[in-house]
Amino acid sequence: MSALIDSNPQYAAVKLIRADWDQWGKSDALKDLGIRRRSTLIVFKDGAEVDRVIAQTRKESIEVLFAAIT
């Protein structure tokens, strides 16, 4: 994600929250968000979920998320 953020100055304004799956995977917070596995990225705008990708590592897949909120 660092390379993606470096490629577009607007993406630097995106706030990221990272939850370590080994520590938080069974937490109520992740259950409430519907996160059932590792490598889930969710974007929110104005408190509402905009989109998510699961088990995607391709830059293009992740960039779609960033573009949706910038």
PDB file of N, H, CA, C and O in Angstrom:
ATOM      1  N   MET A   1       0.796  -1.175   0.000  1.00  0.00           N
ATOM      2  CA  MET A   1       0.000   0.000   0.000  1.00  0.00           C
ATOM      3  C   MET A   1       0.851   1.256   0.000  1.00  0.00           C
ATOM      4  O   MET A   1       0.426   2.298  -0.499  1.00  0.00           O
ATOM      5  N   SER A   2       2.026   1.164   0.547  1.00  0.00           N
ATOM      6  H   SER A   2       2.371   0.318   0.953  1.00  0.00           H
ATOM      7  CA  SER A   2       2.895   2.347   0.582  1.00  0.00           C
ATOM      8  C   SER A   2       3.190   2.871  -0.811  1.00  0.00           C
ATOM      9  O   SER A   2       3.167   4.082  -1.032  1.00  0.00           O
ATOM     10  N   ALA A   3       3.464   1.986  -1.744  1.00  0.00           N
ATOM     11  H   ALA A   3       3.482   1.003  -1.564  1.00  0.00           H
ATOM     12  CA  ALA A   3       3.752   2.424  -3.115  1.00  0.00           C
ATOM     13  C   ALA A   3       2.533   3.090  -3.727  1.00  0.00           C
ATOM     14  O   ALA A   3       2.663   4.069  -4.462  1.00  0.00           O
ATOM     15  N   LEU A   4       1.368   2.576  -3.436  1.00  0.00           N
ATOM     16  H   LEU A   4       1.262   1.781  -2.840  1.00  0.00           H
ATOM     17  CA  LEU A   4       0.134   3.168  -3.957  1.00  0.00           C
ATOM     18  C   LEU A   4      -0.072   4.565  -3.388  1.00  0.00           C
ATOM     19  O   LEU A   4      -0.400   5.497  -4.122  1.00  0.00           O
ATOM     20  N   ILE A   5       0.118   4.707  -2.105  1.00  0.00           N
ATOM     21  H   ILE A   5       0.385   3.949  -1.508  1.00  0.00           H
ATOM     22  CA  ILE A   5      -0.034   6.012  -1.462  1.00  0.00           C
ATOM     23  C   ILE A   5       0.997   6.992  -2.001  1.00  0.00           C
ATOM     24  O   ILE A   5       0.687   8.164  -2.219  1.00  0.00           O
ATOM     25  N   ASP A   6       2.210   6.526  -2.216  1.00  0.00           N
ATOM     26  H   ASP A   6       2.462   5.575  -2.040  1.00  0.00           H
ATOM     27  CA  ASP A   6       3.263   7.387  -2.757  1.00  0.00           C
ATOM     28  C   ASP A   6       2.966   7.827  -4.187  1.00  0.00           C
ATOM     29  O   ASP A   6       3.451   8.869  -4.628  1.00  0.00           O
ATOM     30  N   SER A   7       2.179   7.048  -4.905  1.00  0.00           N
ATOM     31  H   SER A   7       1.785   6.201  -4.547  1.00  0.00           H
ATOM     32  CA  SER A   7       1.913   7.349  -6.318  1.00  0.00           C
ATOM     33  C   SER A   7       0.876   8.445  -6.524  1.00  0.00           C
ATOM     34  O   SER A   7       0.769   8.990  -7.622  1.00  0.00           O
ATOM     35  N   ASN A   8       0.114   8.776  -5.492  1.00  0.00           N
ATOM     36  H   ASN A   8       0.201   8.334  -4.600  1.00  0.00           H
ATOM     37  CA  ASN A   8      -0.930   9.784  -5.637  1.00  0.00           C
ATOM     38  C   ASN A   8      -1.022  10.577  -4.340  1.00  0.00           C
ATOM     39  O   ASN A   8      -1.372  10.015  -3.302  1.00  0.00           O
ATOM     40  N   PRO A   9      -0.718  11.857  -4.378  1.00  0.00           N
ATOM     41  CA  PRO A   9      -0.731  12.671  -3.163  1.00  0.00           C
ATOM     42  C   PRO A   9      -2.082  12.670  -2.437  1.00  0.00           C
ATOM     43  O   PRO A   9      -2.113  12.805  -1.214  1.00  0.00           O
ATOM     44  N   GLN A  10      -3.188  12.522  -3.155  1.00  0.00           N
ATOM     45  H   GLN A  10      -3.163  12.412  -4.149  1.00  0.00           H
ATOM     46  CA  GLN A  10      -4.502  12.494  -2.521  1.00  0.00           C
ATOM     47  C   GLN A  10      -4.656  11.290  -1.593  1.00  0.00           C
ATOM     48  O   GLN A  10      -5.365  11.365  -0.590  1.00  0.00           O
ATOM     49  N   TYR A  11      -4.004  10.197  -1.922  1.00  0.00           N
ATOM     50  H   TYR A  11      -3.428  10.136  -2.738  1.00  0.00           H
ATOM     51  CA  TYR A  11      -4.132   8.987  -1.126  1.00  0.00           C
ATOM     52  C   TYR A  11      -3.467   9.123   0.236  1.00  0.00           C
ATOM     53  O   TYR A  11      -3.793   8.381   1.162  1.00  0.00           O
ATOM     54  N   ALA A  12      -2.549  10.056   0.363  1.00  0.00           N
ATOM     55  H   ALA A  12      -2.285  10.660  -0.389  1.00  0.00           H
ATOM     56  CA  ALA A  12      -1.876  10.265   1.644  1.00  0.00           C
ATOM     57  C   ALA A  12      -2.857  10.734   2.713  1.00  0.00           C
ATOM     58  O   ALA A  12      -2.598  10.562   3.904  1.00  0.00           O
ATOM     59  N   ALA A  13      -3.981  11.324   2.305  1.00  0.00           N
ATOM     60  H   ALA A  13      -4.191  11.463   1.337  1.00  0.00           H
ATOM     61  CA  ALA A  13      -4.985  11.804   3.249  1.00  0.00           C
ATOM     62  C   ALA A  13      -5.900  10.685   3.758  1.00  0.00           C
ATOM     63  O   ALA A  13      -6.681  10.901   4.686  1.00  0.00           O
ATOM     64  N   VAL A  14      -5.812   9.512   3.169  1.00  0.00           N
ATOM     65  H   VAL A  14      -5.178   9.337   2.416  1.00  0.00           H
ATOM     66  CA  VAL A  14      -6.654   8.390   3.587  1.00  0.00           C
ATOM     67  C   VAL A  14      -6.147   7.869   4.923  1.00  0.00           C
ATOM     68  O   VAL A  14      -4.966   7.555   5.069  1.00  0.00           O
ATOM     69  N   LYS A  15      -7.039   7.779   5.886  1.00  0.00           N
ATOM     70  H   LYS A  15      -7.999   8.033   5.767  1.00  0.00           H
ATOM     71  CA  LYS A  15      -6.669   7.255   7.198  1.00  0.00           C
ATOM     72  C   LYS A  15      -6.785   5.736   7.171  1.00  0.00           C
ATOM     73  O   LYS A  15      -7.794   5.182   6.736  1.00  0.00           O
ATOM     74  N   LEU A  16      -5.752   5.088   7.636  1.00  0.00           N
ATOM     75  H   LEU A  16      -4.932   5.538   7.990  1.00  0.00           H
ATOM     76  CA  LEU A  16      -5.716   3.626   7.661  1.00  0.00           C
ATOM     77  C   LEU A  16      -5.753   3.129   9.091  1.00  0.00           C
ATOM     78  O   LEU A  16      -5.081   3.663   9.972  1.00  0.00           O
ATOM     79  N   ILE A  17      -6.550   2.100   9.303  1.00  0.00           N
ATOM     80  H   ILE A  17      -7.096   1.665   8.587  1.00  0.00           H
ATOM     81  CA  ILE A  17      -6.574   1.413  10.584  1.00  0.00           C
ATOM     82  C   ILE A  17      -6.244  -0.036  10.291  1.00  0.00           C
ATOM     83  O   ILE A  17      -6.911  -0.683   9.483  1.00  0.00           O
ATOM     84  N   ARG A  18      -5.238  -0.533  10.932  1.00  0.00           N
ATOM     85  H   ARG A  18      -4.696  -0.007  11.588  1.00  0.00           H
ATOM     86  CA  ARG A  18      -4.820  -1.918  10.700  1.00  0.00           C
ATOM     87  C   ARG A  18      -5.118  -2.745  11.943  1.00  0.00           C
ATOM     88  O   ARG A  18      -4.746  -2.383  13.059  1.00  0.00           O
ATOM     89  N   ALA A  19      -5.789  -3.851  11.724  1.00  0.00           N
ATOM     90  H   ALA A  19      -6.091  -4.146  10.818  1.00  0.00           H
ATOM     91  CA  ALA A  19      -6.108  -4.757  12.830  1.00  0.00           C
ATOM     92  C   ALA A  19      -5.362  -6.060  12.604  1.00  0.00           C
ATOM     93  O   ALA A  19      -5.602  -6.756  11.618  1.00  0.00           O
ATOM     94  N   ASP A  20      -4.477  -6.384  13.498  1.00  0.00           N
ATOM     95  H   ASP A  20      -4.282  -5.818  14.299  1.00  0.00           H
ATOM     96  CA  ASP A  20      -3.726  -7.630  13.413  1.00  0.00           C
ATOM     97  C   ASP A  20      -4.686  -8.795  13.625  1.00  0.00           C
ATOM     98  O   ASP A  20      -5.302  -8.918  14.683  1.00  0.00           O
ATOM     99  N   TRP A  21      -4.808  -9.646  12.613  1.00  0.00           N
ATOM    100  H   TRP A  21      -4.307  -9.546  11.753  1.00  0.00           H
ATOM    101  CA  TRP A  21      -5.762 -10.752  12.666  1.00  0.00           C
ATOM    102  C   TRP A  21      -5.490 -11.693  13.837  1.00  0.00           C
ATOM    103  O   TRP A  21      -6.424 -12.160  14.488  1.00  0.00           O
ATOM    104  N   ASP A  22      -4.225 -11.969  14.106  1.00  0.00           N
ATOM    105  H   ASP A  22      -3.466 -11.589  13.577  1.00  0.00           H
ATOM    106  CA  ASP A  22      -3.896 -12.887  15.195  1.00  0.00           C
ATOM    107  C   ASP A  22      -4.382 -12.354  16.542  1.00  0.00           C
ATOM    108  O   ASP A  22      -4.727 -13.128  17.436  1.00  0.00           O
ATOM    109  N   GLN A  23      -4.407 -11.044  16.679  1.00  0.00           N
ATOM    110  H   GLN A  23      -4.127 -10.415  15.953  1.00  0.00           H
ATOM    111  CA  GLN A  23      -4.845 -10.436  17.928  1.00  0.00           C
ATOM    112  C   GLN A  23      -6.338 -10.141  17.933  1.00  0.00           C
ATOM    113  O   GLN A  23      -6.995 -10.348  18.953  1.00  0.00           O
ATOM    114  N   TRP A  24      -6.889  -9.666  16.826  1.00  0.00           N
ATOM    115  H   TRP A  24      -6.355  -9.499  15.998  1.00  0.00           H
ATOM    116  CA  TRP A  24      -8.249  -9.150  16.786  1.00  0.00           C
ATOM    117  C   TRP A  24      -9.224  -9.985  15.951  1.00  0.00           C
ATOM    118  O   TRP A  24     -10.402  -9.636  15.868  1.00  0.00           O
ATOM    119  N   GLY A  25      -8.773 -11.061  15.341  1.00  0.00           N
ATOM    120  H   GLY A  25      -7.816 -11.344  15.408  1.00  0.00           H
ATOM    121  CA  GLY A  25      -9.605 -11.827  14.415  1.00  0.00           C
ATOM    122  C   GLY A  25     -10.915 -12.331  14.980  1.00  0.00           C
ATOM    123  O   GLY A  25     -11.888 -12.486  14.242  1.00  0.00           O
ATOM    124  N   LYS A  26     -10.955 -12.585  16.260  1.00  0.00           N
ATOM    125  H   LYS A  26     -10.165 -12.459  16.859  1.00  0.00           H
ATOM    126  CA  LYS A  26     -12.196 -13.085  16.879  1.00  0.00           C
ATOM    127  C   LYS A  26     -12.919 -12.010  17.681  1.00  0.00           C
ATOM    128  O   LYS A  26     -13.820 -12.318  18.461  1.00  0.00           O
ATOM    129  N   SER A  27     -12.535 -10.770  17.498  1.00  0.00           N
ATOM    130  H   SER A  27     -11.803 -10.519  16.865  1.00  0.00           H
ATOM    131  CA  SER A  27     -13.132  -9.682  18.274  1.00  0.00           C
ATOM    132  C   SER A  27     -14.523  -9.329  17.760  1.00  0.00           C
ATOM    133  O   SER A  27     -14.856  -9.575  16.601  1.00  0.00           O
ATOM    134  N   ASP A  28     -15.315  -8.756  18.632  1.00  0.00           N
ATOM    135  H   ASP A  28     -15.044  -8.556  19.574  1.00  0.00           H
ATOM    136  CA  ASP A  28     -16.645  -8.304  18.247  1.00  0.00           C
ATOM    137  C   ASP A  28     -16.574  -7.212  17.186  1.00  0.00           C
ATOM    138  O   ASP A  28     -17.431  -7.144  16.305  1.00  0.00           O
ATOM    139  N   ALA A  29     -15.564  -6.365  17.267  1.00  0.00           N
ATOM    140  H   ALA A  29     -14.868  -6.420  17.982  1.00  0.00           H
ATOM    141  CA  ALA A  29     -15.436  -5.272  16.294  1.00  0.00           C
ATOM    142  C   ALA A  29     -15.313  -5.816  14.874  1.00  0.00           C
ATOM    143  O   ALA A  29     -15.995  -5.339  13.967  1.00  0.00           O
ATOM    144  N   LEU A  30     -14.449  -6.813  14.675  1.00  0.00           N
ATOM    145  H   LEU A  30     -13.895  -7.200  15.412  1.00  0.00           H
ATOM    146  CA  LEU A  30     -14.296  -7.369  13.333  1.00  0.00           C
ATOM    147  C   LEU A  30     -15.511  -8.188  12.926  1.00  0.00           C
ATOM    148  O   LEU A  30     -15.881  -8.208  11.752  1.00  0.00           O
ATOM    149  N   LYS A  31     -16.128  -8.853  13.874  1.00  0.00           N
ATOM    150  H   LYS A  31     -15.828  -8.837  14.827  1.00  0.00           H
ATOM    151  CA  LYS A  31     -17.360  -9.583  13.563  1.00  0.00           C
ATOM    152  C   LYS A  31     -18.452  -8.622  13.128  1.00  0.00           C
ATOM    153  O   LYS A  31     -19.175  -8.894  12.169  1.00  0.00           O
ATOM    154  N   ASP A  32     -18.579  -7.496  13.829  1.00  0.00           N
ATOM    155  H   ASP A  32     -17.992  -7.275  14.608  1.00  0.00           H
ATOM    156  CA  ASP A  32     -19.596  -6.496  13.478  1.00  0.00           C
ATOM    157  C   ASP A  32     -19.381  -5.932  12.082  1.00  0.00           C
ATOM    158  O   ASP A  32     -20.339  -5.576  11.396  1.00  0.00           O
ATOM    159  N   LEU A  33     -18.126  -5.851  11.663  1.00  0.00           N
ATOM    160  H   LEU A  33     -17.348  -6.140  12.220  1.00  0.00           H
ATOM    161  CA  LEU A  33     -17.813  -5.352  10.318  1.00  0.00           C
ATOM    162  C   LEU A  33     -17.922  -6.440   9.252  1.00  0.00           C
ATOM    163  O   LEU A  33     -17.783  -6.160   8.061  1.00  0.00           O
ATOM    164  N   GLY A  34     -18.168  -7.661   9.671  1.00  0.00           N
ATOM    165  H   GLY A  34     -18.281  -7.888  10.639  1.00  0.00           H
ATOM    166  CA  GLY A  34     -18.295  -8.756   8.714  1.00  0.00           C
ATOM    167  C   GLY A  34     -16.967  -9.211   8.148  1.00  0.00           C
ATOM    168  O   GLY A  34     -16.907  -9.753   7.045  1.00  0.00           O
ATOM    169  N   ILE A  35     -15.899  -8.990   8.903  1.00  0.00           N
ATOM    170  H   ILE A  35     -15.948  -8.549   9.799  1.00  0.00           H
ATOM    171  CA  ILE A  35     -14.573  -9.409   8.467  1.00  0.00           C
ATOM    172  C   ILE A  35     -14.367 -10.841   8.939  1.00  0.00           C
ATOM    173  O   ILE A  35     -14.250 -11.107  10.136  1.00  0.00           O
ATOM    174  N   ARG A  36     -14.324 -11.748   7.988  1.00  0.00           N
ATOM    175  H   ARG A  36     -14.418 -11.532   7.016  1.00  0.00           H
ATOM    176  CA  ARG A  36     -14.246 -13.163   8.327  1.00  0.00           C
ATOM    177  C   ARG A  36     -12.879 -13.783   8.059  1.00  0.00           C
ATOM    178  O   ARG A  36     -12.637 -14.943   8.394  1.00  0.00           O
ATOM    179  N   ARG A  37     -12.000 -13.010   7.459  1.00  0.00           N
ATOM    180  H   ARG A  37     -12.197 -12.068   7.187  1.00  0.00           H
ATOM    181  CA  ARG A  37     -10.681 -13.573   7.158  1.00  0.00           C
ATOM    182  C   ARG A  37      -9.645 -12.470   7.050  1.00  0.00           C
ATOM    183  O   ARG A  37      -9.964 -11.281   7.018  1.00  0.00           O
ATOM    184  N   ARG A  38      -8.411 -12.897   6.996  1.00  0.00           N
ATOM    185  H   ARG A  38      -8.152 -13.863   7.023  1.00  0.00           H
ATOM    186  CA  ARG A  38      -7.297 -11.960   6.827  1.00  0.00           C
ATOM    187  C   ARG A  38      -7.413 -11.263   5.482  1.00  0.00           C
ATOM    188  O   ARG A  38      -8.176 -11.679   4.609  1.00  0.00           O
ATOM    189  N   SER A  39      -6.655 -10.215   5.336  1.00  0.00           N
ATOM    190  H   SER A  39      -6.035  -9.877   6.044  1.00  0.00           H
ATOM    191  CA  SER A  39      -6.535  -9.503   4.060  1.00  0.00           C
ATOM    192  C   SER A  39      -7.864  -8.954   3.569  1.00  0.00           C
ATOM    193  O   SER A  39      -8.203  -9.073   2.391  1.00  0.00           O
ATOM    194  N   THR A  40      -8.609  -8.354   4.480  1.00  0.00           N
ATOM    195  H   THR A  40      -8.335  -8.256   5.436  1.00  0.00           H
ATOM    196  CA  THR A  40      -9.842  -7.676   4.109  1.00  0.00           C
ATOM    197  C   THR A  40      -9.601  -6.183   4.227  1.00  0.00           C
ATOM    198  O   THR A  40      -9.196  -5.691   5.280  1.00  0.00           O
ATOM    199  N   LEU A  41      -9.851  -5.467   3.146  1.00  0.00           N
ATOM    200  H   LEU A  41     -10.181  -5.867   2.290  1.00  0.00           H
ATOM    201  CA  LEU A  41      -9.725  -4.011   3.147  1.00  0.00           C
ATOM    202  C   LEU A  41     -11.111  -3.424   2.930  1.00  0.00           C
ATOM    203  O   LEU A  41     -11.819  -3.797   1.994  1.00  0.00           O
ATOM    204  N   ILE A  42     -11.484  -2.506   3.803  1.00  0.00           N
ATOM    205  H   ILE A  42     -10.909  -2.203   4.563  1.00  0.00           H
ATOM    206  CA  ILE A  42     -12.792  -1.860   3.717  1.00  0.00           C
ATOM    207  C   ILE A  42     -12.557  -0.354   3.695  1.00  0.00           C
ATOM    208  O   ILE A  42     -11.731   0.160   4.450  1.00  0.00           O
ATOM    209  N   VAL A  43     -13.276   0.348   2.836  1.00  0.00           N
ATOM    210  H   VAL A  43     -13.947  -0.069   2.223  1.00  0.00           H
ATOM    211  CA  VAL A  43     -13.203   1.804   2.841  1.00  0.00           C
ATOM    212  C   VAL A  43     -14.544   2.370   3.297  1.00  0.00           C
ATOM    213  O   VAL A  43     -15.616   1.881   2.940  1.00  0.00           O
ATOM    214  N   PHE A  44     -14.430   3.412   4.093  1.00  0.00           N
ATOM    215  H   PHE A  44     -13.560   3.809   4.383  1.00  0.00           H
ATOM    216  CA  PHE A  44     -15.605   4.108   4.614  1.00  0.00           C
ATOM    217  C   PHE A  44     -15.528   5.566   4.188  1.00  0.00           C
ATOM    218  O   PHE A  44     -14.444   6.138   4.072  1.00  0.00           O
ATOM    219  N   LYS A  45     -16.674   6.148   3.962  1.00  0.00           N
ATOM    220  H   LYS A  45     -17.555   5.683   4.057  1.00  0.00           H
ATOM    221  CA  LYS A  45     -16.752   7.583   3.704  1.00  0.00           C
ATOM    222  C   LYS A  45     -17.950   8.095   4.482  1.00  0.00           C
ATOM    223  O   LYS A  45     -19.061   7.583   4.348  1.00  0.00           O
ATOM    224  N   ASP A  46     -17.709   9.106   5.292  1.00  0.00           N
ATOM    225  H   ASP A  46     -16.806   9.522   5.401  1.00  0.00           H
ATOM    226  CA  ASP A  46     -18.747   9.679   6.138  1.00  0.00           C
ATOM    227  C   ASP A  46     -19.413   8.611   7.011  1.00  0.00           C
ATOM    228  O   ASP A  46     -20.622   8.650   7.242  1.00  0.00           O
ATOM    229  N   GLY A  47     -18.616   7.666   7.486  1.00  0.00           N
ATOM    230  H   GLY A  47     -17.635   7.635   7.298  1.00  0.00           H
ATOM    231  CA  GLY A  47     -19.098   6.650   8.402  1.00  0.00           C
ATOM    232  C   GLY A  47     -19.810   5.466   7.775  1.00  0.00           C
ATOM    233  O   GLY A  47     -20.234   4.554   8.486  1.00  0.00           O
ATOM    234  N   ALA A  48     -19.946   5.463   6.462  1.00  0.00           N
ATOM    235  H   ALA A  48     -19.600   6.203   5.885  1.00  0.00           H
ATOM    236  CA  ALA A  48     -20.634   4.361   5.780  1.00  0.00           C
ATOM    237  C   ALA A  48     -19.654   3.595   4.904  1.00  0.00           C
ATOM    238  O   ALA A  48     -18.767   4.180   4.282  1.00  0.00           O
ATOM    239  N   GLU A  49     -19.826   2.280   4.865  1.00  0.00           N
ATOM    240  H   GLU A  49     -20.547   1.805   5.371  1.00  0.00           H
ATOM    241  CA  GLU A  49     -18.966   1.463   4.013  1.00  0.00           C
ATOM    242  C   GLU A  49     -19.235   1.780   2.549  1.00  0.00           C
ATOM    243  O   GLU A  49     -20.383   1.828   2.106  1.00  0.00           O
ATOM    244  N   VAL A  50     -18.149   1.995   1.806  1.00  0.00           N
ATOM    245  H   VAL A  50     -17.217   1.955   2.166  1.00  0.00           H
ATOM    246  CA  VAL A  50     -18.239   2.283   0.378  1.00  0.00           C
ATOM    247  C   VAL A  50     -17.998   1.017  -0.431  1.00  0.00           C
ATOM    248  O   VAL A  50     -18.746   0.702  -1.358  1.00  0.00           O
ATOM    249  N   ASP A  51     -16.937   0.292  -0.063  1.00  0.00           N
ATOM    250  H   ASP A  51     -16.330   0.548   0.689  1.00  0.00           H
ATOM    251  CA  ASP A  51     -16.576  -0.912  -0.805  1.00  0.00           C
ATOM    252  C   ASP A  51     -15.577  -1.705   0.020  1.00  0.00           C
ATOM    253  O   ASP A  51     -15.062  -1.221   1.028  1.00  0.00           O
ATOM    254  N   ARG A  52     -15.310  -2.928  -0.419  1.00  0.00           N
ATOM    255  H   ARG A  52     -15.728  -3.321  -1.238  1.00  0.00           H
ATOM    256  CA  ARG A  52     -14.300  -3.758   0.238  1.00  0.00           C
ATOM    257  C   ARG A  52     -13.708  -4.723  -0.774  1.00  0.00           C
ATOM    258  O   ARG A  52     -14.333  -5.072  -1.775  1.00  0.00           O
ATOM    259  N   VAL A  53     -12.493  -5.140  -0.486  1.00  0.00           N
ATOM    260  H   VAL A  53     -11.985  -4.856   0.327  1.00  0.00           H
ATOM    261  CA  VAL A  53     -11.854  -6.211  -1.246  1.00  0.00           C
ATOM    262  C   VAL A  53     -11.340  -7.230  -0.245  1.00  0.00           C
ATOM    263  O   VAL A  53     -10.911  -6.890   0.858  1.00  0.00           O
ATOM    264  N   ILE A  54     -11.395  -8.476  -0.656  1.00  0.00           N
ATOM    265  H   ILE A  54     -11.743  -8.752  -1.552  1.00  0.00           H
ATOM    266  CA  ILE A  54     -10.971  -9.559   0.213  1.00  0.00           C
ATOM    267  C   ILE A  54      -9.911 -10.372  -0.512  1.00  0.00           C
ATOM    268  O   ILE A  54     -10.109 -10.807  -1.646  1.00  0.00           O
ATOM    269  N   ALA A  55      -8.788 -10.570   0.158  1.00  0.00           N
ATOM    270  H   ALA A  55      -8.628 -10.216   1.080  1.00  0.00           H
ATOM    271  CA  ALA A  55      -7.688 -11.382  -0.367  1.00  0.00           C
ATOM    272  C   ALA A  55      -7.169 -10.878  -1.706  1.00  0.00           C
ATOM    273  O   ALA A  55      -6.806 -11.671  -2.575  1.00  0.00           O
ATOM    274  N   GLN A  56      -7.135  -9.571  -1.869  1.00  0.00           N
ATOM    275  H   GLN A  56      -7.430  -8.928  -1.162  1.00  0.00           H
ATOM    276  CA  GLN A  56      -6.589  -8.974  -3.088  1.00  0.00           C
ATOM    277  C   GLN A  56      -5.273  -8.286  -2.756  1.00  0.00           C
ATOM    278  O   GLN A  56      -5.190  -7.531  -1.786  1.00  0.00           O
ATOM    279  N   THR A  57      -4.270  -8.539  -3.540  1.00  0.00           N
ATOM    280  H   THR A  57      -4.337  -9.152  -4.327  1.00  0.00           H
ATOM    281  CA  THR A  57      -2.987  -7.883  -3.323  1.00  0.00           C
ATOM    282  C   THR A  57      -2.560  -7.051  -4.531  1.00  0.00           C
ATOM    283  O   THR A  57      -1.562  -6.334  -4.473  1.00  0.00           O
ATOM    284  N   ARG A  58      -3.309  -7.146  -5.611  1.00  0.00           N
ATOM    285  H   ARG A  58      -4.121  -7.729  -5.658  1.00  0.00           H
ATOM    286  CA  ARG A  58      -2.958  -6.382  -6.813  1.00  0.00           C
ATOM    287  C   ARG A  58      -3.190  -4.888  -6.575  1.00  0.00           C
ATOM    288  O   ARG A  58      -4.207  -4.489  -6.008  1.00  0.00           O
ATOM    289  N   LYS A  59      -2.254  -4.092  -7.005  1.00  0.00           N
ATOM    290  H   LYS A  59      -1.427  -4.416  -7.466  1.00  0.00           H
ATOM    291  CA  LYS A  59      -2.339  -2.645  -6.843  1.00  0.00           C
ATOM    292  C   LYS A  59      -3.639  -2.108  -7.423  1.00  0.00           C
ATOM    293  O   LYS A  59      -4.276  -1.244  -6.820  1.00  0.00           O
ATOM    294  N   GLU A  60      -4.035  -2.608  -8.578  1.00  0.00           N
ATOM    295  H   GLU A  60      -3.518  -3.310  -9.067  1.00  0.00           H
ATOM    296  CA  GLU A  60      -5.238  -2.114  -9.244  1.00  0.00           C
ATOM    297  C   GLU A  60      -6.495  -2.350  -8.402  1.00  0.00           C
ATOM    298  O   GLU A  60      -7.390  -1.505  -8.367  1.00  0.00           O
ATOM    299  N   SER A  61      -6.560  -3.481  -7.737  1.00  0.00           N
ATOM    300  H   SER A  61      -5.834  -4.168  -7.766  1.00  0.00           H
ATOM    301  CA  SER A  61      -7.725  -3.795  -6.899  1.00  0.00           C
ATOM    302  C   SER A  61      -7.817  -2.850  -5.699  1.00  0.00           C
ATOM    303  O   SER A  61      -8.900  -2.389  -5.336  1.00  0.00           O
ATOM    304  N   ILE A  62      -6.696  -2.579  -5.110  1.00  0.00           N
ATOM    305  H   ILE A  62      -5.817  -2.953  -5.404  1.00  0.00           H
ATOM    306  CA  ILE A  62      -6.675  -1.712  -3.941  1.00  0.00           C
ATOM    307  C   ILE A  62      -6.882  -0.250  -4.351  1.00  0.00           C
ATOM    308  O   ILE A  62      -7.516   0.514  -3.623  1.00  0.00           O
ATOM    309  N   GLU A  63      -6.363   0.130  -5.483  1.00  0.00           N
ATOM    310  H   GLU A  63      -5.847  -0.490  -6.075  1.00  0.00           H
ATOM    311  CA  GLU A  63      -6.495   1.507  -5.950  1.00  0.00           C
ATOM    312  C   GLU A  63      -7.960   1.867  -6.175  1.00  0.00           C
ATOM    313  O   GLU A  63      -8.343   3.019  -5.972  1.00  0.00           O
ATOM    314  N   VAL A  64      -8.772   0.924  -6.583  1.00  0.00           N
ATOM    315  H   VAL A  64      -8.461  -0.012  -6.748  1.00  0.00           H
ATOM    316  CA  VAL A  64     -10.210   1.173  -6.761  1.00  0.00           C
ATOM    317  C   VAL A  64     -10.819   1.660  -5.441  1.00  0.00           C
ATOM    318  O   VAL A  64     -11.654   2.564  -5.431  1.00  0.00           O
ATOM    319  N   LEU A  65     -10.397   1.061  -4.343  1.00  0.00           N
ATOM    320  H   LEU A  65      -9.718   0.326  -4.351  1.00  0.00           H
ATOM    321  CA  LEU A  65     -10.896   1.478  -3.038  1.00  0.00           C
ATOM    322  C   LEU A  65     -10.488   2.910  -2.709  1.00  0.00           C
ATOM    323  O   LEU A  65     -11.315   3.723  -2.295  1.00  0.00           O
ATOM    324  N   PHE A  66      -9.230   3.203  -2.894  1.00  0.00           N
ATOM    325  H   PHE A  66      -8.559   2.543  -3.231  1.00  0.00           H
ATOM    326  CA  PHE A  66      -8.729   4.556  -2.600  1.00  0.00           C
ATOM    327  C   PHE A  66      -9.424   5.591  -3.480  1.00  0.00           C
ATOM    328  O   PHE A  66      -9.798   6.663  -3.005  1.00  0.00           O
ATOM    329  N   ALA A  67      -9.593   5.274  -4.742  1.00  0.00           N
ATOM    330  H   ALA A  67      -9.289   4.403  -5.128  1.00  0.00           H
ATOM    331  CA  ALA A  67     -10.225   6.209  -5.674  1.00  0.00           C
ATOM    332  C   ALA A  67     -11.683   6.479  -5.292  1.00  0.00           C
ATOM    333  O   ALA A  67     -12.202   7.565  -5.551  1.00  0.00           O
ATOM    334  N   ALA A  68     -12.333   5.507  -4.685  1.00  0.00           N
ATOM    335  H   ALA A  68     -11.912   4.625  -4.475  1.00  0.00           H
ATOM    336  CA  ALA A  68     -13.738   5.663  -4.316  1.00  0.00           C
ATOM    337  C   ALA A  68     -13.955   6.706  -3.216  1.00  0.00           C
ATOM    338  O   ALA A  68     -15.062   7.221  -3.059  1.00  0.00           O
ATOM    339  N   ILE A  69     -12.913   7.013  -2.465  1.00  0.00           N
ATOM    340  H   ILE A  69     -12.014   6.594  -2.592  1.00  0.00           H
ATOM    341  CA  ILE A  69     -13.086   7.926  -1.351  1.00  0.00           C
ATOM    342  C   ILE A  69     -12.271   9.211  -1.448  1.00  0.00           C
ATOM    343  O   ILE A  69     -12.315  10.041  -0.541  1.00  0.00           O
ATOM    344  N   THR A  70     -11.541   9.378  -2.523  1.00  0.00           N
ATOM    345  H   THR A  70     -11.506   8.703  -3.261  1.00  0.00           H
ATOM    346  CA  THR A  70     -10.748  10.608  -2.671  1.00  0.00           C
ATOM    347  C   THR A  70     -11.333  11.494  -3.749  1.00  0.00           C
ATOM    348  O   THR A  70     -10.803  12.572  -4.017  1.00  0.00           O
TER     349      THR A  70
END
